[in-house]
Structure formats: C-alpha cells, structure tokens
Amino acid sequence: MLLFGHRGYSDQYPENTILAFEKAIENGFDGIETDVHKTKDGVLVLCHDEKINRTSNGKGYIKDMTYDELCTFNFGTKENPQRIPALKDLLELCKGKKIKINLEIKTNKIQYSGIELESYQMIKEMGMLDQVLFSSFSIESLYKLRAIDSSLYLGYLFEDDYEKNKQLCLTQKLHVHVREDYLDEDEIALYLKHGLDINTWGVTNRFRYGYFKEKGVNIVIANKNFKKLKM
C-alpha cells in the first residue's frame, strides 16, 4: 500500500506549498496529493480552496487574480513565507524521482475552461503521465480526461450519495477515491473484485491505516506520516 501526502506533508508544513511537497518527498511519502485551479491569466496553480482566504494572507477567488497578483501573498508562515505554487513547479520537483502525484481537478464548484486539457498537455510534454493519477469530484471532468486519453488513470472522488457514486465507479470503471469511513471489508472486496483500486482519504488513525494495508487498499491519502508511527 502506498501513502500519499494530503496537500503535501500538511500535518507539519503549510498545505499545498513547495515546502510541504519537498518535505513529503524527504520524509518517505510515496506520493503527493494536490489540487489544481486556474488563474485569471490562465496559469495552473495549486491550492485546495477556490478562494485564498484560508490558506494565505490574501483574500479573493483564484479565478479573479493573475498569477503575479497571487504571488504577492504569503501561503506559508511569517517565519517561512511561501508563494502559491504553479503546477509546473510541482512537476519539476517530482520529475525523475520515484514519487507519484495525485492531481485533483477542482471543477466541482467552478468550471475552469480547458483545465483538463491544459493539465494533461503540460504533464505529457514533461513526459510524466506515468507519474500522475487524475481525480475529481466532477464526473464531467473525468469524462473529459478520458476523451482526451483513454489510458489515463482516473479516480472518482466522493463523500456523499454513496450508493449512487459507488455504482458510477463500478459501471464507468473509475478507481475509487472515497472517504475512508465508507469502507469496510465487504466494500473493499467488492471494488477489488471489479478490478478497481481503492485510494482513500481522511485517514487520521494509525489503526485504520493498518486495517487498510491488511485489506488490500491501494493508496491512503493522509496528512500524517504513518510510515514513521509505530504500528
């Protein structure tokens, strides 16, 4: 089972910053989970929220600001300031390393025109398609990515309407990125029987982490570095 740093090593460092990504790599995470948005001038940047209010000293929507404007805000701490990373920054950091990237396309609230194709093209041009898993809460974004390249690794994110979304994964052959509390032995076995990977998130408990490892879950996405905790 692989362990991905949720927004980087966000238990110890400011989420979705280059520092959090670097520390995830240094501390033995197998992959990095992050979220991509698009600025007013078309730059692909990494941030969880549609607004920068929670994660920086600025305010406003990413879609309403240029990349240069966003770079004037601090996404780190007072002692260790960090600018908002571009997708290209993370790709350059990970290129040539044994590290995977789970790129979440953040289109469930704002429809960024062309973000699926532009993300794909950048990753392909850098020769990194084999390092990237695409996921989204937006089924439409996953369909767009599949139309672009049917060989892509696609995961459907969901945390409500469980039975409905479960059937979507089963019928559309999408890997399962479901919140961890929906998973028990029977549900895990069902997905595995259908040849679908289970890449779960929201794991905060080392015993739950150990359970998933025992049952054949593919990836746990977590803030904590469970590899360093005594199991």
MDAnalysis code that builds the backbone (N, CA, C; Angstrom):
import MDAnalysis as mda
import numpy as np

u = mda.Universe.empty(693, n_residues=231, atom_resindex=np.repeat(np.arange(231), 3), trajectory=True)
u.add_TopologyAttr("name", ["N", "CA", "C"] * 231)
u.add_TopologyAttr("resid", np.arange(1, 232))
u.add_TopologyAttr("resname", ["MET", "LEU", "LEU", "PHE", "GLY", "HIS", "ARG", "GLY", "TYR", "SER", "ASP", "GLN", "TYR", "PRO", "GLU", "ASN", "THR", "ILE", "LEU", "ALA", "PHE", "GLU", "LYS", "ALA", "ILE", "GLU", "ASN", "GLY", "PHE", "ASP", "GLY", "ILE", "GLU", "THR", "ASP", "VAL", "HIS", "LYS", "THR", "LYS", "ASP", "GLY", "VAL", "LEU", "VAL", "LEU", "CYS", "HIS", "ASP", "GLU", "LYS", "ILE", "ASN", "ARG", "THR", "SER", "ASN", "GLY", "LYS", "GLY", "TYR", "ILE", "LYS", "ASP", "MET", "THR", "TYR", "ASP", "GLU", "LEU", "CYS", "THR", "PHE", "ASN", "PHE", "GLY", "THR", "LYS", "GLU", "ASN", "PRO", "GLN", "ARG", "ILE", "PRO", "ALA", "LEU", "LYS", "ASP", "LEU", "LEU", "GLU", "LEU", "CYS", "LYS", "GLY", "LYS", "LYS", "ILE", "LYS", "ILE", "ASN", "LEU", "GLU", "ILE", "LYS", "THR", "ASN", "LYS", "ILE", "GLN", "TYR", "SER", "GLY", "ILE", "GLU", "LEU", "GLU", "SER", "TYR", "GLN", "MET", "ILE", "LYS", "GLU", "MET", "GLY", "MET", "LEU", "ASP", "GLN", "VAL", "LEU", "PHE", "SER", "SER", "PHE", "SER", "ILE", "GLU", "SER", "LEU", "TYR", "LYS", "LEU", "ARG", "ALA", "ILE", "ASP", "SER", "SER", "LEU", "TYR", "LEU", "GLY", "TYR", "LEU", "PHE", "GLU", "ASP", "ASP", "TYR", "GLU", "LYS", "ASN", "LYS", "GLN", "LEU", "CYS", "LEU", "THR", "GLN", "LYS", "LEU", "HIS", "VAL", "HIS", "VAL", "ARG", "GLU", "ASP", "TYR", "LEU", "ASP", "GLU", "ASP", "GLU", "ILE", "ALA", "LEU", "TYR", "LEU", "LYS", "HIS", "GLY", "LEU", "ASP", "ILE", "ASN", "THR", "TRP", "GLY", "VAL", "THR", "ASN", "ARG", "PHE", "ARG", "TYR", "GLY", "TYR", "PHE", "LYS", "GLU", "LYS", "GLY", "VAL", "ASN", "ILE", "VAL", "ILE", "ALA", "ASN", "LYS", "ASN", "PHE", "LYS", "LYS", "LEU", "LYS", "MET"])
u.atoms.positions = np.array([
    [0.845, -1.200, 0.000],
    [0.000, 0.000, 0.000],
    [0.875, 1.244, 0.000],
    [0.463, 2.250, -0.753],
    [1.198, 3.495, -0.843],
    [0.589, 4.549, 0.076],
    [1.441, 5.445, 0.550],
    [0.994, 6.558, 1.380],
    [1.273, 7.866, 0.641],
    [0.204, 8.633, 0.395],
    [0.320, 9.927, -0.273],
    [0.123, 11.050, 0.743],
    [0.943, 12.073, 0.640],
    [0.797, 13.238, 1.493],
    [-0.348, 14.116, 1.022],
    [-1.357, 14.273, 1.874],
    [-2.540, 15.066, 1.536],
    [-2.168, 16.544, 1.514],
    [-2.174, 17.145, 0.333],
    [-1.723, 18.526, 0.128],
    [-0.253, 18.676, 0.544],
    [0.529, 17.628, 0.295],
    [1.900, 17.573, 0.774],
    [1.935, 17.041, 2.197],
    [3.039, 17.292, 2.901],
    [3.140, 16.874, 4.294],
    [2.466, 17.948, 5.146],
    [1.131, 17.969, 5.067],
    [0.369, 19.091, 5.621],
    [0.152, 18.996, 7.125],
    [0.525, 17.876, 7.729],
    [0.456, 17.780, 9.179],
    [1.542, 18.633, 9.845],
    [2.614, 18.872, 9.097],
    [3.762, 19.572, 9.666],
    [4.116, 20.885, 8.964],
    [3.633, 21.061, 7.738],
    [4.025, 22.225, 6.930],
    [2.798, 22.821, 6.242],
    [2.851, 24.104, 5.873],
    [1.683, 24.741, 5.246],
    [1.240, 23.996, 3.981],
    [-0.039, 23.651, 3.935],
    [-0.572, 22.799, 2.868],
    [-0.377, 23.384, 1.475],
    [-0.178, 22.479, 0.531],
    [-0.068, 22.846, -0.885],
    [0.965, 23.932, -1.142],
    [2.103, 23.829, -0.457],
    [3.244, 24.698, -0.741],
    [4.403, 23.825, -1.216],
    [5.358, 24.429, -1.881],
    [6.534, 23.677, -2.302],
    [7.245, 23.086, -1.095],
    [7.255, 23.817, 0.013],
    [7.869, 23.286, 1.237],
    [7.179, 21.998, 1.677],
    [5.856, 21.977, 1.683],
    [5.114, 20.776, 2.081],
    [5.363, 19.622, 1.108],
    [5.519, 19.940, -0.166],
    [5.807, 18.901, -1.167],
    [7.227, 18.360, -0.985],
    [8.181, 19.254, -0.802],
    [9.573, 18.825, -0.593],
    [9.700, 17.943, 0.640],
    [9.029, 18.345, 1.725],
    [9.126, 17.590, 2.970],
    [8.423, 16.233, 2.869],
    [7.371, 16.167, 2.065],
    [6.724, 14.869, 1.831],
    [7.704, 13.904, 1.162],
    [8.433, 14.397, 0.184],
    [9.416, 13.566, -0.513],
    [10.543, 13.166, 0.440],
    [11.063, 14.137, 1.174],
    [12.179, 13.887, 2.097],
    [11.813, 12.883, 3.181],
    [10.540, 12.870, 3.589],
    [10.112, 12.026, 4.694],
    [9.487, 10.705, 4.265],
    [9.653, 10.350, 3.001],
    [9.327, 8.996, 2.582],
    [7.913, 8.724, 2.116],
    [7.102, 9.776, 1.920],
    [5.792, 9.544, 1.304],
    [5.999, 8.992, -0.108],
    [5.090, 8.133, -0.537],
    [5.182, 7.542, -1.881],
    [4.632, 8.466, -2.950],
    [3.783, 9.409, -2.534],
    [3.165, 10.315, -3.496],
    [2.669, 11.571, -2.813],
    [2.232, 12.501, -3.642],
    [1.713, 13.787, -3.181],
    [0.334, 13.984, -3.782],
    [-0.632, 14.337, -2.943],
    [-1.963, 14.713, -3.421],
    [-2.066, 16.228, -3.396],
    [-2.601, 16.809, -4.482],
    [-2.747, 18.253, -4.552],
    [-3.923, 18.617, -5.441],
    [-4.226, 19.930, -5.514],
    [-5.445, 20.415, -6.163],
    [-5.095, 21.524, -7.142],
    [-5.621, 21.445, -8.361],
    [-5.264, 22.429, -9.376],
    [-6.443, 23.345, -9.728],
    [-6.135, 24.641, -9.780],
    [-7.063, 25.684, -10.203],
    [-6.423, 26.463, -11.349],
    [-7.151, 27.456, -11.863],
    [-6.652, 28.244, -12.992],
    [-6.849, 29.728, -12.702],
    [-5.773, 30.494, -12.890],
    [-5.818, 31.931, -12.606],
    [-6.520, 32.696, -13.728],
    [-6.721, 33.982, -13.466],
    [-7.362, 34.869, -14.445],
    [-6.591, 34.899, -15.756],
    [-5.255, 34.798, -15.678],
    [-4.436, 34.836, -16.893],
    [-3.990, 33.442, -17.349],
    [-4.685, 32.406, -16.862],
    [-4.508, 31.068, -17.426],
    [-3.394, 30.223, -16.867],
    [-2.842, 30.581, -15.711],
    [-1.790, 29.770, -15.104],
    [-2.432, 28.719, -14.190],
    [-1.954, 27.499, -14.275],
    [-2.445, 26.416, -13.429],
    [-1.691, 26.454, -12.110],
    [-2.437, 26.638, -11.012],
    [-1.824, 26.782, -9.695],
    [-2.426, 25.777, -8.716],
    [-1.712, 25.552, -7.622],
    [-2.084, 24.519, -6.666],
    [-2.560, 25.132, -5.354],
    [-3.815, 24.848, -5.027],
    [-4.434, 25.359, -3.809],
    [-5.689, 24.518, -3.585],
    [-6.050, 24.280, -2.343],
    [-7.239, 23.471, -2.115],
    [-8.525, 24.230, -2.395],
    [-8.641, 25.434, -1.840],
    [-9.890, 26.181, -1.921],
    [-9.958, 27.039, -3.183],
    [-11.171, 27.380, -3.565],
    [-11.363, 28.308, -4.685],
    [-10.923, 29.718, -4.319],
    [-11.017, 30.046, -3.039],
    [-10.533, 31.323, -2.512],
    [-9.216, 31.105, -1.775],
    [-8.427, 32.174, -1.641],
    [-7.152, 32.071, -0.930],
    [-7.258, 32.540, 0.518],
    [-8.459, 32.875, 0.970],
    [-8.654, 33.451, 2.307],
    [-8.100, 32.581, 3.434],
    [-8.350, 31.278, 3.387],
    [-7.968, 30.389, 4.494],
    [-6.483, 30.076, 4.510],
    [-5.866, 29.989, 3.352],
    [-4.504, 29.461, 3.266],
    [-3.432, 30.524, 3.023],
    [-3.819, 31.785, 2.972],
    [-2.831, 32.839, 2.732],
    [-3.213, 34.099, 3.511],
    [-2.405, 35.135, 3.352],
    [-2.728, 36.425, 3.969],
    [-3.487, 37.337, 3.009],
    [-3.999, 36.743, 1.938],
    [-4.798, 37.494, 0.974],
    [-6.253, 37.065, 1.000],
    [-7.046, 37.674, 0.142],
    [-8.464, 37.349, 0.031],
    [-8.875, 37.358, -1.432],
    [-9.882, 36.534, -1.745],
    [-10.446, 36.548, -3.088],
    [-10.342, 35.212, -3.789],
    [-11.008, 35.145, -4.930],
    [-11.021, 33.944, -5.755],
    [-9.779, 33.871, -6.641],
    [-9.249, 32.678, -6.785],
    [-8.110, 32.454, -7.682],
    [-8.466, 32.854, -9.105],
    [-9.671, 32.561, -9.528],
    [-10.093, 32.839, -10.896],
    [-10.101, 34.334, -11.224],
    [-10.166, 35.165, -10.193],
    [-10.257, 36.616, -10.398],
    [-8.906, 37.321, -10.312],
    [-7.823, 36.560, -10.072],
    [-6.493, 37.154, -9.921],
    [-5.507, 36.572, -10.922],
    [-4.545, 37.390, -11.319],
    [-3.471, 36.891, -12.171],
    [-2.467, 36.134, -11.307],
    [-1.620, 35.376, -11.971],
    [-0.589, 34.638, -11.248],
    [0.334, 35.586, -10.490],
    [0.733, 36.673, -11.128],
    [1.613, 37.643, -10.458],
    [0.944, 38.245, -9.222],
    [-0.344, 38.499, -9.307],
    [-1.068, 39.024, -8.148],
    [-1.077, 37.998, -7.016],
    [-1.322, 36.757, -7.342],
    [-1.343, 35.703, -6.327],
    [0.020, 35.542, -5.653],
    [1.079, 35.765, -6.424],
    [2.432, 35.597, -5.886],
    [2.820, 36.692, -4.886],
    [2.006, 37.710, -4.738],
    [2.294, 38.743, -3.736],
    [1.823, 38.331, -2.343],
    [1.064, 37.241, -2.249],
    [0.536, 36.798, -0.964],
    [1.375, 35.663, -0.385],
    [1.337, 35.541, 0.933],
    [2.110, 34.532, 1.641],
    [1.231, 33.335, 1.974],
    [1.605, 32.177, 1.454],
    [0.881, 30.934, 1.714],
    [1.587, 30.074, 2.762],
    [2.654, 30.625, 3.341],
    [3.382, 29.908, 4.380],
    [3.183, 30.550, 5.732],
    [4.258, 30.655, 6.482],
    [4.227, 31.291, 7.791],
    [4.992, 32.606, 7.730],
    [4.886, 33.370, 8.796],
    [5.630, 34.632, 8.867],
    [7.124, 34.368, 8.822],
    [7.547, 33.285, 9.498],
    [8.972, 32.942, 9.554],
    [9.465, 32.299, 8.264],
    [8.563, 31.630, 7.561],
    [8.959, 30.915, 6.341],
    [7.905, 31.148, 5.260],
    [7.928, 32.330, 4.641],
    [6.908, 32.651, 3.630],
    [7.003, 31.749, 2.409],
    [5.842, 31.460, 1.830],
    [5.748, 30.617, 0.645],
    [4.782, 31.259, -0.352],
    [5.131, 31.222, -1.623],
    [4.196, 31.694, -2.641],
    [3.344, 30.524, -3.129],
    [2.262, 30.851, -3.777],
    [1.411, 29.809, -4.331],
    [2.186, 29.069, -5.431],
    [2.221, 27.740, -5.396],
    [2.960, 27.028, -6.441],
    [2.134, 26.859, -7.715],
    [2.815, 26.928, -8.826],
    [2.215, 26.556, -10.104],
    [2.318, 25.043, -10.263],
    [1.437, 24.475, -11.062],
    [1.527, 23.042, -11.343],
    [2.902, 22.688, -11.895],
    [3.438, 23.546, -12.732],
    [4.750, 23.275, -13.329],
    [5.834, 23.154, -12.267],
    [5.726, 23.933, -11.189],
    [6.709, 23.859, -10.107],
    [6.734, 22.464, -9.487],
    [5.561, 21.910, -9.219],
    [5.491, 20.571, -8.622],
    [6.003, 19.515, -9.595],
    [5.639, 19.629, -10.852],
    [6.107, 18.663, -11.841],
    [7.627, 18.675, -11.931],
    [8.209, 19.862, -11.929],
    [9.669, 19.970, -11.986],
    [10.322, 19.384, -10.737],
    [9.679, 19.560, -9.586],
    [10.193, 18.997, -8.340],
    [10.191, 17.467, -8.379],
    [9.158, 16.886, -8.957],
    [8.976, 15.430, -8.916],
    [9.586, 14.697, -10.107],
    [9.895, 15.386, -11.159],
    [10.398, 14.744, -12.379],
    [11.690, 13.979, -12.079],
    [11.720, 12.726, -12.502],
    [12.907, 11.909, -12.309],
    [13.000, 11.252, -10.947],
    [12.036, 11.531, -10.066],
    [12.026, 10.934, -8.732],
    [10.969, 9.828, -8.673],
    [11.140, 8.901, -7.740],
    [10.158, 7.834, -7.553],
    [9.043, 8.345, -6.656],
    [8.291, 9.270, -7.185],
    [7.199, 9.891, -6.429],
    [6.007, 10.074, -7.354],
    [4.841, 9.690, -6.907],
    [3.618, 9.839, -7.689],
    [2.912, 11.139, -7.312],
    [2.071, 11.605, -8.212],
    [1.257, 12.798, -7.957],
    [-0.202, 12.453, -8.197],
    [-1.043, 12.732, -7.204],
    [-2.496, 12.649, -7.391],
    [-2.988, 14.077, -7.610],
    [-3.330, 14.380, -8.851],
    [-3.762, 15.725, -9.206],
    [-5.283, 15.784, -9.226],
    [-5.844, 16.521, -8.257],
    [-7.292, 16.690, -8.221],
    [-7.690, 17.901, -9.050],
    [-8.545, 17.685, -10.039],
    [-9.073, 18.761, -10.875],
    [-10.236, 19.396, -10.125],
    [-10.069, 20.653, -9.692],
    [-11.044, 21.300, -8.802],
    [-12.130, 22.020, -9.603],
    [-13.009, 21.234, -10.174],
    [-14.071, 21.806, -11.008],
    [-15.464, 21.502, -10.463],
    [-15.554, 21.044, -9.229],
    [-16.879, 20.724, -8.688],
    [-17.658, 21.977, -8.291],
    [-16.967, 23.117, -8.121],
    [-17.644, 24.369, -7.786],
    [-17.482, 25.425, -8.880],
    [-16.307, 25.508, -9.474],
    [-16.035, 26.476, -10.539],
    [-15.568, 25.713, -11.780],
    [-16.169, 26.005, -12.908],
    [-15.794, 25.355, -14.159],
    [-14.684, 26.163, -14.840],
    [-13.453, 25.733, -14.650],
    [-12.322, 26.399, -15.298],
    [-12.213, 25.884, -16.729],
    [-12.458, 26.755, -17.670],
    [-12.458, 26.346, -19.069],
    [-11.101, 25.780, -19.482],
    [-11.115, 24.553, -20.010],
    [-9.911, 23.946, -20.569],
    [-8.918, 23.399, -19.572],
    [-9.256, 23.380, -18.286],
    [-8.263, 22.975, -17.286],
    [-7.845, 21.513, -17.438],
    [-8.758, 20.665, -17.875],
    [-8.424, 19.251, -18.033],
    [-7.371, 19.066, -19.134],
    [-7.637, 19.649, -20.302],
    [-6.714, 19.507, -21.422],
    [-5.377, 20.176, -21.125],
    [-5.414, 21.349, -20.518],
    [-4.177, 22.077, -20.243],
    [-3.309, 21.353, -19.213],
    [-3.934, 20.772, -18.203],
    [-3.178, 19.983, -17.221],
    [-2.550, 18.770, -17.908],
    [-3.352, 18.081, -18.699],
    [-2.866, 16.898, -19.411],
    [-1.701, 17.243, -20.332],
    [-1.838, 18.297, -21.104],
    [-0.796, 18.660, -22.059],
    [0.517, 18.992, -21.365],
    [0.439, 19.722, -20.251],
    [1.652, 20.069, -19.520],
    [2.358, 18.822, -18.995],
    [1.571, 17.921, -18.420],
    [2.141, 16.692, -17.872],
    [2.730, 15.827, -18.986],
    [2.030, 15.740, -20.096],
    [2.521, 14.941, -21.226],
    [3.807, 15.525, -21.805],
    [3.846, 16.836, -21.963],
    [5.039, 17.491, -22.511],
    [6.264, 17.270, -21.633],
    [6.047, 17.112, -20.339],
    [7.156, 16.855, -19.431],
    [7.467, 15.372, -19.288],
    [6.728, 14.532, -20.021],
    [6.973, 13.098, -20.001],
    [6.654, 12.437, -18.674],
    [5.582, 12.923, -18.019],
    [5.287, 12.463, -16.660],
    [3.913, 11.819, -16.505],
    [3.287, 11.409, -17.583],
    [1.954, 10.814, -17.477],
    [1.956, 9.553, -16.612],
    [3.082, 8.836, -16.586],
    [3.149, 7.619, -15.788],
    [3.283, 7.910, -14.296],
    [3.538, 9.172, -13.928],
    [3.673, 9.536, -12.517],
    [2.403, 10.154, -11.939],
    [1.408, 10.401, -12.793],
    [0.258, 11.193, -12.348],
    [-1.031, 10.392, -12.362],
    [-1.773, 10.490, -11.249],
    [-3.146, 9.994, -11.152],
    [-4.055, 11.221, -11.180],
    [-5.077, 11.184, -11.990],
    [-6.050, 12.279, -12.035],
    [-7.271, 11.900, -11.203],
    [-7.776, 12.847, -10.420],
    [-9.013, 12.610, -9.682],
    [-9.855, 13.869, -9.688],
    [-11.140, 13.707, -9.381],
    [-12.032, 14.861, -9.315],
    [-13.351, 14.461, -8.669],
    [-13.989, 15.436, -8.012],
    [-15.370, 15.282, -7.568],
    [-16.326, 15.482, -8.744],
    [-15.828, 16.036, -9.840],
    [-16.644, 16.303, -11.027],
    [-16.538, 15.142, -12.006],
    [-17.617, 14.409, -12.173],
    [-17.608, 13.297, -13.124],
    [-17.397, 13.806, -14.544],
    [-17.870, 15.021, -14.823],
    [-17.706, 15.601, -16.157],
    [-16.226, 15.809, -16.488],
    [-15.439, 16.249, -15.505],
    [-14.007, 16.425, -15.734],
    [-13.322, 15.094, -16.027],
    [-13.745, 14.046, -15.346],
    [-13.164, 12.729, -15.601],
    [-13.532, 12.228, -16.987],
    [-14.758, 12.483, -17.415],
    [-15.152, 12.101, -18.768],
    [-14.335, 12.868, -19.813],
    [-14.096, 14.148, -19.560],
    [-13.271, 14.947, -20.481],
    [-11.862, 14.381, -20.584],
    [-11.284, 14.014, -19.450],
    [-9.935, 13.455, -19.452],
    [-9.901, 12.116, -20.185],
    [-10.910, 11.302, -19.973],
    [-10.960, 10.014, -20.667],
    [-11.076, 10.203, -22.177],
    [-11.809, 11.231, -22.598],
    [-11.932, 11.519, -24.033],
    [-10.610, 12.009, -24.615],
    [-9.829, 12.701, -23.809],
    [-8.515, 13.179, -24.241],
    [-7.546, 12.018, -24.408],
    [-7.554, 11.106, -23.432],
    [-6.617, 9.977, -23.450],
    [-7.235, 8.839, -22.633],
    [-7.662, 7.811, -23.313],
    [-8.385, 6.714, -22.647],
    [-7.495, 5.876, -21.739],
    [-6.176, 6.088, -21.805],
    [-5.260, 5.293, -20.985],
    [-4.970, 5.934, -19.626],
    [-5.536, 7.117, -19.356],
    [-5.231, 7.816, -18.116],
    [-5.782, 7.091, -16.893],
    [-5.072, 7.231, -15.795],
    [-5.526, 6.708, -14.514],
    [-6.481, 7.728, -13.912],
    [-7.758, 7.341, -13.749],
    [-8.794, 8.265, -13.301],
    [-9.466, 7.750, -12.029],
    [-9.610, 8.647, -11.058],
    [-10.270, 8.294, -9.807],
    [-11.414, 9.244, -9.509],
    [-12.536, 8.678, -9.099],
    [-13.717, 9.483, -8.793],
    [-13.778, 9.745, -7.292],
    [-13.743, 11.006, -6.924],
    [-13.824, 11.425, -5.527],
    [-15.279, 11.570, -5.098],
    [-15.607, 10.990, -3.933],
    [-16.950, 11.230, -3.412],
    [-16.986, 11.015, -1.905],
    [-17.944, 11.712, -1.270],
    [-18.126, 11.608, 0.172],
    [-19.606, 11.650, 0.566],
    [-20.497, 11.640, -0.426],
    [-21.926, 11.557, -0.137],
    [-22.599, 10.771, -1.262],
    [-23.929, 10.573, -1.160],
    [-24.650, 9.761, -2.156],
    [-23.867, 8.480, -2.472],
    [-23.501, 7.767, -1.404],
    [-22.549, 6.672, -1.559],
    [-22.982, 5.627, -2.576],
    [-24.197, 5.128, -2.470],
    [-24.622, 4.046, -3.364],
    [-24.639, 4.497, -4.825],
    [-25.116, 5.719, -5.068],
    [-25.140, 6.256, -6.423],
    [-23.720, 6.370, -6.984],
    [-22.821, 6.930, -6.210],
    [-21.457, 7.141, -6.692],
    [-20.667, 5.847, -6.774],
    [-20.984, 4.934, -5.897],
    [-20.391, 3.598, -5.972],
    [-20.722, 2.938, -7.309],
    [-21.980, 3.033, -7.719],
    [-22.389, 2.442, -8.998],
    [-21.707, 3.126, -10.182],
    [-21.496, 4.443, -10.077],
    [-20.765, 5.150, -11.129],
    [-19.367, 4.575, -11.298],
    [-18.689, 4.345, -10.181],
    [-17.350, 3.764, -10.260],
    [-17.371, 2.384, -10.900],
    [-18.342, 1.578, -10.491],
    [-18.414, 0.208, -10.995],
    [-18.749, 0.166, -12.482],
    [-19.704, 0.993, -12.915],
    [-20.138, 0.946, -14.316],
    [-19.187, 1.683, -15.244],
    [-18.583, 2.761, -14.762],
    [-17.687, 3.563, -15.602],
    [-16.213, 3.176, -15.460],
    [-15.953, 2.190, -14.634],
    [-14.580, 1.705, -14.424],
    [-13.647, 2.839, -13.999],
    [-14.063, 3.521, -12.939],
    [-13.264, 4.594, -12.355],
    [-12.737, 4.115, -11.010],
    [-11.479, 4.372, -10.757],
    [-10.911, 3.987, -9.475],
    [-11.600, 4.770, -8.353],
    [-11.604, 4.192, -7.168],
    [-12.474, 4.645, -6.082],
    [-11.708, 5.539, -5.105],
    [-12.017, 6.835, -5.133],
    [-11.412, 7.791, -4.198],
    [-12.498, 8.232, -3.218],
    [-12.832, 7.346, -2.306],
    [-13.929, 7.579, -1.385],
    [-13.381, 7.896, 0.006],
    [-14.123, 8.699, 0.751],
    [-13.729, 8.999, 2.124],
    [-13.680, 7.712, 2.949],
    [-12.717, 7.617, 3.827],
    [-12.381, 6.341, 4.465],
    [-13.498, 5.714, 5.292],
    [-14.400, 6.507, 5.854],
    [-15.400, 5.938, 6.751],
    [-16.476, 5.122, 6.040],
    [-16.504, 5.149, 4.711],
    [-17.452, 4.315, 3.961],
    [-16.927, 2.889, 3.737],
    [-15.670, 2.668, 4.029],
    [-15.042, 1.408, 3.646],
    [-15.025, 0.401, 4.783],
    [-15.586, -0.768, 4.492],
    [-15.443, -1.908, 5.384],
    [-14.950, -3.085, 4.548],
    [-14.832, -4.232, 5.155],
    [-14.265, -5.394, 4.473],
    [-15.045, -5.763, 3.217],
    [-16.380, -5.728, 3.291],
    [-17.209, -6.110, 2.147],
    [-17.084, -5.112, 0.998],
    [-17.085, -3.818, 1.314],
    [-16.978, -2.809, 0.264],
    [-15.617, -2.884, -0.423],
    [-14.570, -3.056, 0.354],
    [-13.228, -3.185, -0.226],
    [-13.166, -4.391, -1.146],
    [-13.696, -5.521, -0.699],
    [-13.671, -6.750, -1.501],
    [-14.436, -6.584, -2.808],
    [-15.557, -5.860, -2.758],
    [-16.362, -5.640, -3.955],
    [-15.579, -4.853, -5.009],
    [-14.975, -3.769, -4.597],
    [-14.202, -2.957, -5.553],
    [-13.028, -3.755, -6.129],
    [-12.352, -4.483, -5.271],
    [-11.206, -5.268, -5.741],
    [-11.657, -6.349, -6.721],
    [-12.823, -6.937, -6.461],
    [-13.376, -7.952, -7.362],
    [-13.602, -7.383, -8.751],
    [-13.961, -6.106, -8.841],
    [-14.199, -5.448, -10.126],
    [-12.930, -4.838, -10.723],
    [-11.787, -5.096, -10.112],
    [-10.515, -4.622, -10.650],
    [-10.273, -3.147, -10.452],
    [-10.920, -2.551, -9.449],
    [-10.775, -1.120, -9.194],
    [-9.867, -0.890, -7.996],
    [-8.981, 0.082, -8.120],
    [-8.144, 0.476, -6.994],
    [-8.957, 1.301, -6.004],
    [-8.621, 1.181, -4.744],
    [-9.230, 1.991, -3.687],
    [-8.158, 2.931, -3.159],
    [-8.368, 4.218, -3.367],
    [-7.440, 5.253, -2.926],
    [-8.202, 6.169, -1.974],
    [-8.109, 5.884, -0.696],
    [-8.985, 6.526, 0.278],
    [-8.313, 7.690, 0.985],
    [-9.138, 8.574, 1.530],
    [-8.627, 9.793, 2.155],
    [-9.400, 10.076, 3.447],
    [-8.846, 10.976, 4.235],
    [-9.462, 11.308, 5.512],
    [-8.992, 10.411, 6.643],
    [-7.943, 9.639, 6.418],
    [-7.447, 8.704, 7.425],
    [-6.612, 9.464, 8.463],
    [-7.025, 9.382, 9.725],
    [-6.316, 10.075, 10.807],
    [-5.829, 9.122, 11.889],
    [-6.172, 7.859, 11.766],
    [-5.941, 6.880, 12.819],
    [-4.970, 5.801, 12.331],
    [-3.924, 5.540, 13.084],
    [-2.915, 4.568, 12.647],
    [-3.473, 3.153, 12.579],
    [-4.491, 2.858, 13.402],
    [-5.097, 1.526, 13.355],
    [-5.918, 1.359, 12.075],
    [-6.589, 2.423, 11.669],
    [-7.347, 2.404, 10.415],
    [-6.384, 2.257, 9.235],
    [-5.259, 2.945, 9.307],
    [-4.219, 2.819, 8.283],
    [-3.752, 1.365, 8.175],
    [-3.503, 0.745, 9.309],
    [-3.073, -0.652, 9.310],
    [-4.134, -1.593, 8.759],
    [-5.395, -1.306, 9.063],
    [-6.505, -2.104, 8.548],
    [-6.552, -2.044, 7.023],
    [-6.426, -0.849, 6.479],
    [-6.471, -0.703, 5.021],
    [-5.294, -1.420, 4.360],
    [-4.149, -1.350, 4.994],
    [-2.972, -2.035, 4.455],
    [-3.202, -3.540, 4.405],
    [-3.817, -4.073, 5.455],
    [-4.109, -5.506, 5.537],
    [-5.138, -5.946, 4.506],
    [-6.123, -5.089, 4.192],
    [-7.243, -5.465, 3.338],
    [-7.013, -5.226, 1.846],
    [-5.895, -4.638, 1.481],
    [-5.584, -4.510, 0.060],
    [-5.926, -3.183, -0.579],
    [-6.122, -2.146, 0.250],
    [-6.318, -0.799, -0.298],
    [-5.043, -0.373, -1.020],
    [-5.189, 0.350, -2.115],
    [-4.047, 0.731, -2.940],
    [-3.277, 1.911, -2.362],
    [-4.011, 2.990, -2.017],
    [-3.380, 4.217, -1.529],
    [-4.177, 4.763, -0.350],
    [-3.471, 5.189, 0.680],
    [-4.053, 6.016, 1.727],
    [-3.500, 7.430, 1.545],
    [-4.410, 8.403, 1.482],
    [-4.045, 9.806, 1.356],
    [-4.257, 10.446, 2.726],
    [-3.198, 10.943, 3.342],
    [-3.293, 11.392, 4.728],
    [-2.378, 12.578, 4.989],
    [-2.730, 13.357, 6.001],
    [-1.877, 14.461, 6.439],
    [-0.676, 13.944, 7.222],
    [-0.904, 12.886, 7.999],
    [0.144, 12.344, 8.870],
    [1.049, 11.372, 8.139],
    [2.278, 11.286, 8.621],
    [3.227, 10.320, 8.056],
    [3.152, 9.025, 8.855],
    [2.222, 8.158, 8.462],
    [2.013, 6.907, 9.191],
    [3.216, 5.970, 9.095],
    [4.065, 6.191, 8.109],
    [5.259, 5.350, 7.974],
    [6.207, 5.529, 9.156],
    [6.127, 6.688, 9.803],
    [7.029, 6.982, 10.918],
    [6.396, 6.688, 12.275],
    [5.118, 6.273, 12.257],
    [4.438, 5.953, 13.511],
    [4.573, 4.469, 13.817],
    [4.734, 4.139, 15.071],
    [4.805, 2.742, 15.478],
    [3.421, 2.109, 15.313],
    [3.355, 1.053, 14.509],
    [2.057, 0.435, 14.216],
    [1.765, -0.709, 15.191],
])
